[in-house]
């Protein structure tokens, strides 16, 4: 089973995914780590991406390779990113369909909490419109779920328990609706 966990930077994707993976013998990878492993890094500390479309090919390949290992995997990443000019761009739903995912989890959080997390990590102030990016992430995740026929769970202010429940619900959905 492969579940893609989506949300803006600082929403808790890696934190929740790592905790769940360690507690349940799942593998956890970030989309950015998978892209880095391919040698295709094209973003900076400001979270602006030079080649959004170019990043997707190695990401899809890496995820399909993980699928052949028959492991349960959580991938955390984004459906909306900032391009090099600071504009919000979305990842096309066909990319997510090509990943052959079993489910999506969208994490959302209050913008002020996300800003506090950035400051506490020493990353300074967020210099982009966080609310616009979070809305684009939500809208595109829901579009991906609809267009690629992937079940989705949306979670706000997520606890470990809520996150685990969402994963187990997606697993149950797969069991009752095998492809």
Secondary structure, DSSP 8 states (H G I E B T S, - for coil): -EEEEE--TTSSHHHHHHHHHHHHT-EEEEHHHHHHHTT---B-TT-EES-HHHHHHHHHHHHHHHHTTT--EEEEE-SEEEETTS-EEE--HHHHHHTT-SEEEEEE--HHHHHHHHHHTT-----S-HHHHHHHHHHHHHHHHHHHT--EEEEES--HHHHHHHHHHHHHHHHHS--
